[in-house]
């Protein structure tokens, strides 16, 4: 089993465990996943649109080349030059084949664009539904917090979920991450203490 699979399984199990401990975040986790999927769909749509434009330009260029060689074939035929007619006809046929191939590609890209647009619309609708549910859940939690019978568990959950509510994809590996520095210092001190104990034996 590869390292990637192991880490993916670990991440998945930790996420499941975290969401079980914080059920109020389950909808937010789903919304986060949908947001990622919608961003992917929008990026794919941009790539496909650029590809469509490239293919349209190539088809136009090929059509102009076919037209140019067709005129040359006609001129060579009129001048009674079979030595030029045959290769010019071969070039025109090759360009027609190329144009047909490009047209087939563009048809496929147009189909992909329509499918991606439909997918993006569906994801967007699902996200909107989820946001409504999240807003309702937040309102219910706010009402529950206003209730004086709230327990200490609420504050523990708030502390535990503050990282979840932070900006997504924050780079924690940056050199000036204070929490990372604190942990590294603490771990180093613990290792030194352990080493001293072993040397003192």
N, C-alpha and C positions, 0 to 999 in steps of 0.2 A: 504494500500500500504506500503510495507516494506521500510526501510531506504535505503537499497541497490538499489532498483528500483528508488527511489527518486534521490539519488546521481548520479546514472547512467544516468537518464534523464537530470539532471542538467549538467553533464559533456558533454553529447552529444549535448545539446543545446548551451553550451558555445563554444564547438569546431566548431559547424556549424556557429555560429556568428563570431568567430575568422577567420574562413576560408573565410567567405563572405567579411570580412574587409580586408583580405590579400589573394586575389585570386591566387597570384603567389605561395602560399604555398600548394595549393590543391593537386598538383601532388606529392609534398614531403610527404604530409599526407598519400596519397594512397601508396606510396613507403614504408613508415614507417609501415603501416598495413601489407603490403605484406612481409616485412622483418620479422615481428613478426610471421606471418603464416608459413614462410619458416623455421624459427627457431623451431617452434612447430613440423613441419613435420620431420625435421632432428632429433629432440629429440625422437619423436615417432618411427622413423626408428631404432634408437639405441636401444630403449626398445624392439621393435619387434625382432631385430636380437639377442639380449640376450635371449629372450624367445625361439626363434628358436633353439639356441644352447642348452638350458636347455632341451627342448623337444627331441632333437636328442640324447643327453646323456641318457635321461630316456628311450627312445625307444631301444637304444643299450643295456642298462642294462636289460630291460625287455626281449629282444630277447635272451640274454645270459641265463637268468633265465628259459625261456621256453625250451631252448635247454637242460639245466641241468635237468629239471623235465621230459622232454621227455626221456632222457637216463635212468632216475630212473624208469619210467613207463615200459620201455623195459626190464630193469634188473629184476624188480618185476614180470613181466609176464613170463620171462624165468625161474625164480626161483619158479614159481607156487605159488606166494603169493598174492592171490586176496585181502587179508586184506590190502595190501600196494598199489596194483594196483589202486583200486577205488579212494582213497583219493589223490594219486599222479596225476591221470587223472583229478580230480576236480581242483587241484592246477594248472596244466598246462592250463586247460580251462579258469580259472580265469585270469591267466597271459596273455593268448591270447586275452581275452576281454580287459584287461587293455592296452595291446599294440595297439589294434585296436582303442581304445579311444584316446590314445596319438597320433596315426597317424592322426586321424581326426583333432585333435587340431593343429598339425603341418601343415597340409594342409591349414587350415584356416589362420594360422599365415603367411604362405608363400604367400597366396592371398593378405592379408593385406599389406605385405611388398611390393609386386608389385604395389598395388594401391597407397600406400604412396609414393613410388619412382616416380610414374607417376605424382602424385599431386605436389610433390616437384619440379619436372622438369617444370611443367606448371607454377608454382608460380615463379620459377627462370627466366623463359622466360619473364613473364609479368614484373618482376622487371627490367630486362634488357631493355625492351621496354620503361618503364617509365623513367629509368635513361637517356636514349637517349632524351626523350621529355624534361626532367628537364634540361639537358645540353643545349638544344636548347633554352628553356625559359630563362635560366641564361644568355646565350649569347645575347639574345634580350634585356634583362634588362640592361646588361652592356653597350650595344649600346645606349639605351635610357638614361642611366645615364651620358654617355659621352656627350649627347646633352645638351647644356647650358640652355635649357628651362625647366630643371628639377625643380620641385616645392618643397616647404617645406614639402609637404605630404610624399615625398620619405624618408626624414630623420625620420619623425614620424613613418612611416611603418618599417624602418630599426630598430629603437629603440624597437618598439613593437614586432618585430619578432626575436630579438636577443636571447630571451629565447627559442624560438622554435628551433633555430639552435644549441643550446647547446647540450652537450652529453645527450643522452636519459636516462631516469630513474635515473637522478641525485637525490640523497637523500636530499631533502630540509629540512627534519625534524631533521637533525643532530644537536647536541647541539651547535656547533660553526658556525651556519649559521648567518652571520652578518646582512643580510636583515631581517631575522626573529627577531633578537635581537632589531634592530632599530624600527621595527613596534611594538613590544611588549612594548618597552620603551615609544614610542609615544602614544600608546593606554592607557598605565597606567597613563601617565601624563594627558591625556585628561579626564580620569575617576576621577583623583584627583581634577582637576579644576572644574569638574561638581559637585563633592561632596562638595567642598568649597562653590560653588555658592548656593547649596541647604541649607547648614548649615548657610550661611549668611542671609538667608531670615527670 
